[in-house]
């Protein structure tokens, strides 16, 4: 039902946005048309008067200007102060008459007997320049100046509000739909994780029971292998579930004050108890000045991140290695946690991808990538700076600036 309503809302907003887009497109086309045909090309009255000569009361227009009038399909005449025509050029027969003051008042604003005209007042009288019928559309609009001033003031606000609506509304809708999809994805992952845990616990319990009760070494080793892979599968499911919660903000995690030295000792003890393999040697180094340091962080998240780094070192160095955790500070009193190993390290290409902001887990790099992605997500959630590096003598290292 929610998805259907979301699709309907998306369709409605799409129609609104399309109508808005077409409206502005039409306005643009109209504006271009107005610019293209912004005015009628009347002959310039002062220029006509310049080319008009008077000899003993007789007016004469030079040949070039007369041809220009004919070329544009226009006519011109001069009305004296008494309304009589003193001179004309290409004047239609229907207009050859005497004009009253009322006639002049009419055609100076609109038309002279359906002929569109422009008028120009000069010392001897009134110069009238007109064009052919049905050539020009003229209409005079009148508005209160207060209305025009008001429109000038609110137009920028209207334009700005339209832009804001066009930007904010689609963005909000898109974010809401994306959040809804990711919430559904997170819920699905959580459901699958829950469904996997129960049969996985049974498999691991049976494997542990078989390994403890059998006397055959081969069966015991196979049972141990099943248990080990079950633990790995459980960790992978937990990582996938946690990654979804961190990425989409579905989980509720709280920070509290934790003594970092005690936390690190507990974590390294847990990994040593889980591993019990002489091929791996764990060391913890904490500067004396940081023994009593307390920081605000979510203990469960940081424990998962540290465990992922430790398991990552074990899993990808089958021949064994030394694994070190070190808590130290620099001259600027920045506190760092460094987890490193003396194993085979990673390729430069993968290292570059791990340190990039756009790094995302890919199926092709397996749990190695997902575990490290969670390390980055936990660091980002705490607003810590993190970087990955290969050691000078080989191996892989993760440096997190805690403060």
C-alpha positions in Angstrom: 0.0 0.0 0.0 2.8 2.4 0.9 4.6 1.6 -2.3 1.4 2.2 -4.4 0.8 5.5 -2.7 4.4 6.4 -3.3 4.1 5.6 -7.0 0.9 7.6 -7.3 2.6 10.6 -5.6 5.6 10.2 -7.9 3.3 10.2 -11.0 1.4 13.3 -9.7 4.6 15.2 -9.0 6.0 14.1 -12.4 2.9 15.6 -14.1 3.3 18.8 -12.1 6.9 19.1 -12.9 6.3 18.5 -16.6 3.6 21.1 -16.6 5.9 23.6 -14.9 8.7 22.8 -17.3 6.3 23.3 -20.3 5.1 26.6 -18.8 8.5 28.0 -18.5 9.4 26.7 -21.9 6.4 28.5 -23.4 7.5 31.6 -21.6 10.9 31.3 -23.0 9.6 30.8 -26.6 7.2 33.8 -26.1 10.1 35.9 -24.8 12.3 35.0 -27.8 9.4 35.8 -30.2 8.9 39.2 -28.5 12.6 39.9 -28.9 12.5 38.8 -32.5 9.4 40.8 -33.4 9.7 43.4 -30.7 8.5 46.4 -32.7 7.2 47.5 -36.1 9.8 48.8 -38.4 8.4 52.3 -39.0 10.5 54.8 -40.9 12.2 57.2 -38.5 10.2 60.4 -38.5 13.2 62.7 -37.8 15.0 61.1 -40.7 12.1 61.7 -43.0 12.0 65.4 -42.0 15.8 65.6 -42.6 15.2 64.4 -46.2 12.2 66.7 -46.7 12.9 70.0 -48.3 10.5 73.1 -48.5 10.6 75.5 -51.4 8.0 78.4 -51.4 5.6 76.4 -49.2 6.0 73.2 -51.3 7.4 70.1 -49.7 9.5 67.5 -51.5 11.0 64.3 -50.3 14.3 63.1 -51.9 14.1 60.1 -54.1 16.1 57.7 -51.8 13.8 58.3 -48.8 10.7 57.9 -51.0 11.9 54.6 -52.2 12.5 53.5 -48.7 8.9 54.3 -47.8 7.6 52.3 -50.7 10.0 49.4 -49.9 8.5 49.1 -46.4 4.9 49.5 -47.7 4.4 52.7 -45.7 3.1 56.2 -46.3 3.7 59.6 -44.8 1.9 63.0 -44.6 2.2 66.3 -42.8 -0.9 67.8 -41.3 -1.0 71.6 -40.8 -2.3 73.2 -37.7 -5.7 73.6 -39.4 -6.0 69.9 -40.2 -5.2 70.2 -43.9 -2.6 68.0 -45.6 0.5 70.0 -46.4 2.4 67.2 -48.0 2.1 63.4 -48.5 3.9 60.5 -50.0 2.2 57.3 -51.1 -0.9 58.3 -49.2 -4.0 56.1 -49.9 -6.9 57.9 -51.6 -9.2 57.2 -48.7 -7.0 59.4 -46.5 -6.9 62.5 -48.6 -9.0 64.9 -46.6 -9.1 67.5 -43.9 -8.8 66.2 -40.3 -10.5 67.7 -37.3 -9.0 67.8 -33.8 -11.2 64.8 -32.8 -9.8 62.8 -35.7 -6.3 63.6 -34.7 -7.0 62.6 -31.1 -8.2 59.2 -32.3 -5.5 58.2 -34.6 -2.6 59.4 -32.5 -3.2 56.4 -30.2 -4.7 53.7 -32.4 -5.5 53.6 -36.1 -6.3 56.0 -38.8 -9.2 54.4 -40.6 -7.7 50.9 -40.0 -4.2 52.0 -41.1 -1.7 51.7 -38.2 0.2 55.0 -37.8 2.9 56.7 -35.8 2.8 60.5 -35.2 5.6 63.0 -34.7 5.0 66.6 -33.6 7.3 69.3 -35.1 7.1 73.0 -35.6 5.1 73.1 -38.9 2.5 70.6 -37.7 2.1 66.8 -37.3 4.0 64.2 -39.3 2.1 60.9 -39.7 3.8 57.7 -40.8 1.6 54.7 -41.5 1.6 51.2 -42.8 -0.8 48.9 -44.7 -4.0 47.5 -43.2 -3.7 44.3 -41.2 0.0 44.7 -40.9 0.2 45.8 -37.2 -1.7 44.9 -34.1 -2.0 47.8 -31.7 -3.6 48.0 -28.3 -3.1 50.4 -25.4 -3.1 49.0 -21.8 -3.5 51.1 -18.7 -2.5 50.1 -15.2 -2.2 51.9 -11.9 1.4 52.6 -11.3 1.1 51.2 -7.7 0.2 47.8 -9.3 3.2 47.9 -11.6 5.5 48.8 -8.7 4.0 46.0 -6.6 4.5 43.5 -9.4 8.1 44.6 -9.8 8.7 43.9 -6.2 7.1 40.5 -5.9 8.2 39.1 -9.2 11.7 38.2 -8.0 10.1 36.5 -4.9 7.7 34.6 -7.0 10.5 33.5 -9.3 12.7 32.5 -6.4 9.8 30.6 -4.7 9.1 28.7 -7.9 12.8 27.7 -8.2 12.8 26.6 -4.6 9.7 24.5 -5.1 11.1 22.9 -8.3 14.3 22.0 -6.5 13.2 21.1 -3.0 10.0 19.1 -3.7 11.5 16.6 -6.2 14.6 16.3 -4.0 12.5 15.6 -0.9 10.4 13.0 -2.8 13.5 11.3 -4.1 15.1 11.2 -0.7 12.0 9.9 0.9 11.6 7.1 -1.7 15.3 6.2 -1.4 15.0 6.1 2.4 11.9 3.9 2.1 13.7 1.5 -0.2 16.7 1.3 2.1 14.6 0.8 5.1 12.9 -2.1 3.3 16.3 -3.5 2.4 17.6 -3.2 6.0 14.4 -4.9 7.3 14.9 -7.7 4.8 18.6 -8.2 5.7 17.6 -8.2 9.4 14.9 -10.8 8.7 17.2 -13.0 6.7 19.9 -12.7 9.4 17.4 -13.8 12.1 16.3 -16.7 10.0 19.8 -17.9 9.4 21.0 -17.7 13.0 18.7 -20.4 14.3 19.7 -23.2 11.9 23.3 -22.0 12.0 23.3 -22.4 15.8 22.0 -25.9 15.5 24.7 -26.8 12.9 27.5 -25.3 15.0 26.2 -27.0 18.2 26.1 -30.4 16.5 29.6 -29.9 15.0 30.9 -29.0 18.5 29.2 -32.0 20.0 30.6 -34.4 17.3 34.1 -33.0 17.7 33.9 -33.5 21.5 32.4 -37.0 21.4 34.2 -38.7 18.5 37.4 -40.6 18.8 38.3 -40.5 15.2 40.7 -37.7 14.3 39.4 -37.2 10.8 35.8 -36.8 12.0 37.0 -34.4 14.7 38.8 -32.3 12.1 35.8 -32.2 9.8 33.5 -31.2 12.7 36.0 -28.5 13.7 36.0 -27.2 10.1 32.2 -27.1 10.1 32.2 -25.1 13.3 34.9 -22.7 12.0 33.0 -22.0 8.8 29.8 -21.6 10.8 31.5 -19.0 13.0 32.7 -17.3 9.9 29.2 -17.4 8.3 27.7 -16.0 11.5 30.2 -13.2 11.6 29.4 -12.4 7.9 25.7 -12.3 8.6 26.3 -10.0 11.6 28.5 -7.7 9.5 26.0 -7.5 6.7 23.2 -6.7 9.2 25.3 -4.1 11.0 26.5 -2.5 7.7 22.9 -2.0 6.6 22.0 -0.3 9.9 25.0 2.0 9.8 24.6 2.9 6.2 20.9 3.8 6.4 20.7 4.9 10.0 18.3 2.1 11.1 20.1 1.2 14.3 20.0 3.1 17.6 23.5 3.3 18.9 24.5 5.4 22.0 27.9 6.6 23.1 29.2 6.4 26.7 32.5 7.1 28.5 34.8 4.1 28.2 38.4 3.7 29.5 40.1 2.9 26.3 43.0 0.9 27.8 40.7 -1.5 29.6 38.6 -1.9 26.5 41.6 -2.8 24.3 42.9 -5.3 26.9 39.5 -7.1 27.0 39.3 -7.2 23.2 42.8 -8.6 22.6 42.1 -11.2 25.4 38.9 -12.3 23.6 40.6 -12.7 20.3 43.5 -14.7 21.9 41.0 -17.0 23.6 39.1 -17.5 20.3 42.2 -18.2 18.2 44.4 -20.4 20.4 46.8 -20.8 17.5 50.6 -20.5 18.1 51.1 -19.2 14.6 49.6 -15.8 15.6 51.2 -13.7 18.3 49.3 -10.7 19.7 50.8 -7.7 21.4 49.3 -4.6 23.0 51.2 -1.4 23.5 49.6 1.6 25.4 51.6 4.7 26.2 51.7 5.4 30.0 50.1 8.8 29.6 47.0 7.1 28.0 46.4 4.4 30.6 43.6 6.3 32.2 42.2 8.0 29.1 38.5 7.9 28.8 36.7 8.5 25.5 33.0 8.7 24.4 32.2 5.9 21.9 29.8 3.0 21.4 31.6 0.0 22.8 29.7 -2.6 20.8 30.4 -0.9 17.4 34.1 -0.3 18.2 34.5 -3.8 19.4 33.1 -5.1 16.2 35.4 -2.9 14.1 38.5 -4.0 16.1 37.5 -7.6 15.9 37.0 -7.3 12.1 40.5 -6.0 11.8 42.0 -8.7 14.0 40.0 -11.5 12.2 41.1 -9.9 8.9 44.7 -10.3 9.8 44.2 -13.9 10.9 42.2 -14.9 7.8 44.5 -13.5 5.2 47.7 -14.7 6.7 47.3 -18.5 6.9 51.0 -19.0 7.6 50.9 -16.9 10.8 52.0 -13.4 11.7 52.5 -10.9 14.5 49.5 -8.7 15.3 49.9 -5.6 17.2 47.5 -3.0 18.7 49.1 0.3 19.7 47.6 3.3 21.4 49.7 6.4 21.3 49.6 10.2 20.8 51.6 12.6 18.7 53.0 16.0 19.5 49.7 17.7 18.9 48.1 15.4 21.5 46.1 13.6 18.9 45.3 10.1 20.1 45.7 7.2 17.6 44.9 3.5 17.6 47.0 1.5 15.2 46.3 -2.2 14.4 48.9 -3.8 12.2 50.3 -7.2 11.2 53.4 -8.6 9.7 51.6 -10.6 7.0 51.5 -10.3 3.3 49.6 -7.0 3.1 47.3 -5.9 0.2 47.8 -4.7 -3.3 48.2 -1.0 -4.1 45.0 -1.1 -6.1 42.9 -2.4 -3.2 44.7 -0.1 -0.7 43.8 2.9 -2.9 40.2 1.7 -3.1 40.0 1.2 0.7 41.2 4.8 1.3 38.8 6.4 -1.2 35.7 8.0 0.1 33.5 6.2 -2.4 34.8 2.7 -1.3 32.0 0.2 -1.2 32.0 -3.6 -0.5 32.0 -5.7 -3.6 31.2 -9.4 -3.8 34.4 -10.0 -5.7 36.6 -9.2 -2.7 34.5 -11.3 -0.2 34.3 -10.8 3.5 37.7 -9.0 3.5 36.0 -6.0 1.9 32.8 -6.1 4.0 34.7 -6.3 7.3 36.8 -3.3 6.4 33.8 -1.4 5.1 32.3 -1.8 8.6 35.5 -0.5 10.1 35.2 2.6 8.0 31.5 3.0 8.8 32.1 2.7 12.5 34.9 5.4 12.2 32.6 7.7 10.2 29.8 7.2 12.7 32.1 8.4 15.5 33.6 11.1 13.3 37.1 9.6 13.5 39.7 9.8 10.8 40.8 6.5 9.4 43.4 5.3 6.9 44.8 2.0 5.7 48.4 1.4 4.8 50.9 -1.4 4.1 53.7 -1.7 6.6 57.3 -0.7 5.8 58.4 -4.3 6.4 55.3 -5.8 4.8 51.9 -6.4 6.4 48.7 -4.4 6.7 47.9 -1.6 9.1 44.8 0.5 10.0 45.4 3.9 11.8 42.4 5.5 13.5 42.6 9.0 15.0 40.4 8.9 18.1 40.9 12.4 19.3 
